[in-house]
């Protein structure tokens, strides 16, 4: 039986004042399956084309924190100790920083991990040439 889920696309916004961004990941929350996950992939060449002076290491470290926060636990800092639903809300809260999320969207799935990969293919990864 399908479960509803919510997702948001993670965007790298190197210069908030320009409002240009690069999709670099997806966050997915499925209450019915107790699933909160993140997948991230940074296309450094595309990011450098958008913002040649960006600190790629800093961006990568912020992106790599997202799956840790989704997994929860002390290794993810104070946010990782929050209940899953609160971590989701913290992750998708609007902010004006180098990492932002899209509006939250909904869908139905049998397997949240598979839905996360499908969203990565559709929203983040470039189609094969």
C-alpha positions as CSV (number, residue, x, y, z in Angstrom):
1,X,0.0,0.0,0.0
2,X,1.4,3.4,-1.0
3,X,2.5,5.9,1.7
4,X,2.4,9.6,1.4
5,X,5.7,11.5,1.6
6,X,7.0,15.0,1.6
7,X,10.2,16.2,-0.1
8,X,12.2,19.3,-0.8
9,X,15.0,19.9,-3.1
10,X,18.3,21.2,-1.6
11,X,19.7,24.1,-3.4
12,X,23.2,25.7,-3.3
13,X,22.8,29.5,-3.4
14,X,26.3,30.9,-3.6
15,X,25.1,34.5,-3.7
16,X,21.8,35.0,-2.0
17,X,21.5,38.5,-3.5
18,X,21.5,37.1,-7.0
19,X,18.9,34.3,-6.3
20,X,20.7,31.9,-8.6
21,X,21.0,28.3,-7.4
22,X,22.1,24.8,-8.2
23,X,20.1,21.7,-7.1
24,X,22.4,19.5,-5.1
25,X,20.2,17.1,-3.2
26,X,16.8,16.0,-2.0
27,X,15.3,15.6,1.5
28,X,12.4,13.1,1.9
29,X,10.2,12.4,4.9
30,X,7.7,9.5,5.0
31,X,5.9,9.4,8.3
32,X,4.1,6.1,7.5
33,X,7.4,4.3,7.1
34,X,9.3,6.3,9.7
35,X,11.8,7.4,7.0
36,X,13.8,10.6,6.9
37,X,16.5,10.6,4.3
38,X,18.7,12.9,2.3
39,X,20.7,12.3,-0.9
40,X,23.3,14.9,-2.0
41,X,25.5,15.2,-5.0
42,X,27.5,18.3,-5.8
43,X,28.3,19.0,-9.4
44,X,31.5,21.1,-8.8
45,X,31.9,22.1,-12.4
46,X,28.4,23.5,-12.6
47,X,28.8,25.2,-9.2
48,X,32.1,26.8,-10.3
49,X,30.4,28.0,-13.5
50,X,27.7,29.7,-11.5
51,X,30.1,31.1,-8.8
52,X,33.8,30.8,-9.6
53,X,34.9,32.1,-6.2
54,X,32.7,29.8,-4.1
55,X,34.3,27.8,-1.3
56,X,33.5,24.3,-2.6
57,X,34.9,22.6,0.5
58,X,32.5,24.6,2.7
59,X,29.5,23.8,0.5
60,X,30.4,20.1,0.5
61,X,30.8,20.0,4.3
62,X,27.3,21.6,4.7
63,X,25.8,19.1,2.2
64,X,27.4,16.1,3.9
65,X,25.8,17.1,7.2
66,X,22.3,16.6,5.8
67,X,22.3,12.8,5.7
68,X,23.7,12.8,9.3
69,X,21.0,15.0,10.5
70,X,18.4,12.8,8.8
71,X,19.8,9.7,10.5
72,X,19.8,11.5,13.9
73,X,21.9,10.8,16.9
74,X,24.6,12.7,18.8
75,X,26.9,12.6,15.8
76,X,24.6,15.1,14.1
77,X,24.9,17.6,16.9
78,X,22.0,19.1,18.8
79,X,19.6,18.9,15.8
80,X,20.3,15.2,15.5
81,X,18.9,14.7,19.0
82,X,15.5,16.0,18.0
83,X,12.6,13.6,17.1
84,X,12.5,12.8,13.4
85,X,9.5,15.0,12.6
86,X,11.2,18.0,14.3
87,X,14.5,17.3,12.3
88,X,12.4,17.4,9.1
89,X,10.8,20.7,10.0
90,X,14.3,22.1,10.9
91,X,15.8,20.9,7.6
92,X,13.1,22.5,5.4
93,X,12.7,25.8,7.3
94,X,13.2,28.8,5.1
95,X,16.6,30.4,5.5
96,X,18.9,32.9,3.6
97,X,22.1,31.0,3.6
98,X,24.2,29.2,1.0
99,X,22.0,26.0,1.4
100,X,18.3,26.5,1.0
101,X,15.4,24.2,0.2
102,X,12.6,24.4,-2.3
103,X,9.0,24.5,-1.1
104,X,7.8,21.2,0.2
105,X,6.1,18.9,-2.2
106,X,4.1,15.6,-1.7
107,X,3.9,12.2,-3.4
108,X,3.1,8.6,-2.9
109,X,5.5,5.7,-2.7
110,X,5.9,2.1,-1.7
111,X,9.6,2.5,-0.9
112,X,10.8,5.9,0.3
113,X,14.5,5.1,-0.4
114,X,13.6,4.3,-4.0
115,X,11.5,7.5,-4.3
116,X,14.5,9.5,-3.0
117,X,16.7,8.1,-5.8
118,X,14.0,8.8,-8.4
119,X,13.8,12.4,-7.2
120,X,17.5,12.7,-7.4
121,X,17.4,11.5,-11.0
122,X,14.7,13.9,-11.9
123,X,15.7,17.0,-9.8
124,X,19.5,16.9,-9.3
125,X,21.3,14.7,-11.8
126,X,21.8,15.8,-15.4
127,X,20.2,13.5,-17.9
128,X,22.6,11.3,-19.8
129,X,23.7,12.7,-23.2
